[in-house]
Amino acid sequence: MQILFLTDNFPPETNAPATRTYEHVRRWARAGATVTVITTAPNFPAGRLFPGYRNRLFQRERWDGINIIRVWTYIAANEGVVRRSLDYLTFMVSGFIAGLCVKRPDVIVCTSPQFFTACAAYALSIIKRRPFVFELRDLWPDSILAVGAMPDSAIIRALKSLEYFLYRKAARIVSVTNSFKSVLTRNGVPAEKIAVVRNGTDLTAFTPGDKPEELVRRYALEGKFVAAYIGTIGMAHGLGTLLDAAEKLSVQKDIAFLIVGEGAEHVSLQLEAKRRRLQNVIFAGRVDKAEVLRHWRLADVALVLLRDRPVFRHVLPSKIFEAMATACPIILGVLGESAELVTRAGAGLVIQPENSDALVAAVRRLVAHPEEAATMGLNGRRFVQSEFDRDKLAAVMLDELRIAAGLTTA
């Protein structure tokens, strides 16, 4: 089976779309598929090229049996509407051109959150006379409104029309949540063309373990309970709530907040923590993929936070599964499908989003009851082993691609 996959995020970037795509395509290659990924020179989220890369018109790599084509784009940090739009639009064009040079595949796959990538996939599907599959990771125009990046306007309405045009043209849609599928079906997309393949994790790459002593010393965390946020620091995450909670807990010297990652809000968050003189907040910055596991093991609790917006009740942040895989209990400031999953797993505490008092209370509870925290961690590990093993999920999605390509029936 020949698969062409378009994505503007791919390793060595470490955000959720990059990780999910890589973990799927390498398993498809291992299963015998010929996979070509068209992507950008790695730069997310800071808009800075990773060491060893240049923003060239066209460059090839090969990893784990995957053919990788990196194309030129207008590089911008993950902030600002105009520059990010130029980033997306240039990848749409350059990705489409690169796709014309690839041997005719059996199926073309694209992934959101932004769907200009899907425009390129749709155009390629017409020219190559092959079906395309839309992997739905986010309801993008709704998310733009939710974080206040743009006001409701004719542009947003045009994007919404484009979004549903692409859903109609896709041979199949692979949604990462049941909630997204419900939204689409309520808006007229046939349920039978939508499959749900949720996020998961690599259970061999993310495993429980002792706190790395070198990291404990590096961040001066000896004898401290560590509440860690690990991931993109974006407009959607509302990490001002974390700073508010840290300020309220600043008198408790045995509690520290660790923030690992970069993003649109990274600098402003650091400046605000400095202005408040928060000695209990540590910024680790972006770490390499190989270092992510060690930072998960450093955490006594994982903080999974989003702003209090209705659209975020449909999401399942991938960091939930990484935390569970490392037997790390979770404090979840997200409602909806995420809250239902964490509650069903018995893997953590659910709090009201953007409520610093609730976050303080949850941290204090787990500090006071370490046996409860340990039980939550073990529950989470068992839960992902039973339902969210990336090996199983990648196989399910590969079956969906075969269905779209007409190589098998549903």
Buried (B, 14 or more C-beta within 10 A) or exposed (E): BBBBBBBBBBBBBBBBBBBBBBBBBBBBBBEEBBBBBBBBBBBBBBBEBBEEBEBEEEBEEEBEBBBBBBBBBBBBBBBBEEBBBBBBBBBBBBBBBBBEEBEEBBBBBBBBBBBBBBBBBBBBBEEBEBBBBBBBBBBBBBBBBBBEBBEEEEBBEEBBEBBEBBBEBBBBBBBBBBBBBBBBBEEEBEEEBBBBBBBBBBBEBBBBEEBBEEBBEEBEBEEBBBBBBBBBBBBBBBBBBBBBBBBBBBEBEEBBBBBBBBBBBBBEBBEBBEEBEBEBBBBBEBBEBEBBBBBBBBBBBBBBBBBBBEBBBBBBBBBBBBBBBBBBBBBBBBBBBBBBBBEEBBBBBBBEBBBBEBBBBBBBBBBEEEEEBBBBBBBBBBBBEEBBBBEBBBBBBBBBBBBBBEEEEE
